Amino acid sequence: MEDVRLISSDKCRGLVNAPGAFLPEAACLRCLLHFYRKELIDVLCGKSRDVRQ
């Protein structure tokens, strides 16, 4: 691959560390879909009683 400038991924351990080792010039961005999905699940599971009321 050439001229990779942006890498978007979830927060998988290997995907967090690997881009810096192989493509140090590329910026890394956490996928917003995965981020919001995890946050929504955390809120709904942790606050399910509050949501029901």
Wavefront OBJ file of the C-alpha trace (Angstrom):
o trace
v 0.000 0.000 0.000
v 1.151 3.504 -0.746
v 0.114 6.927 0.500
v -2.112 5.661 3.330
v -3.134 8.735 5.289
v -6.007 7.552 7.483
v -6.862 4.272 9.157
v -10.306 3.766 10.685
v -10.899 0.758 12.931
v -12.566 -0.441 16.088
v -10.591 -0.665 19.330
v -9.288 -4.189 18.709
v -5.891 -4.574 20.438
v -4.004 -5.495 17.290
v -5.543 -2.690 15.271
v -4.629 -0.101 17.880
v -0.894 -0.893 17.861
v -0.204 -2.176 14.343
v -0.723 0.978 12.230
v 1.978 2.919 14.075
v 4.481 0.138 13.472
v 3.781 -0.316 9.761
v 2.337 3.017 8.646
v 3.747 5.649 11.028
v 2.679 8.559 8.823
v -0.998 7.519 8.814
v -3.465 8.992 11.295
v -5.647 6.552 13.229
v -9.314 7.166 13.943
v -11.662 4.997 15.941
v -14.726 4.060 13.925
v -17.581 6.202 15.233
v -20.160 3.484 14.580
v -18.307 1.070 16.878
v -17.742 3.803 19.467
v -21.397 4.872 19.662
v -22.660 1.291 19.561
v -20.514 0.396 22.590
v -21.534 3.529 24.475
v -25.228 2.906 23.783
v -24.972 -0.691 24.989
v -23.111 0.402 28.139
v -25.734 3.033 28.948
v -28.714 0.788 28.269
v -27.289 -2.139 30.251
v -26.013 -0.056 33.136
v -29.054 2.182 33.475
v -31.846 -0.152 32.374
v -33.893 0.471 35.552
v -33.724 4.231 35.070
v -34.719 3.910 31.426
v -37.780 1.760 32.280
v -39.148 4.352 34.725
l 1 2 3 4 5 6 7 8 9 10 11 12 13 14 15 16 17 18 19 20 21 22 23 24 25 26 27 28 29 30 31 32 33 34 35 36 37 38 39 40 41 42 43 44 45 46 47 48 49 50 51 52 53
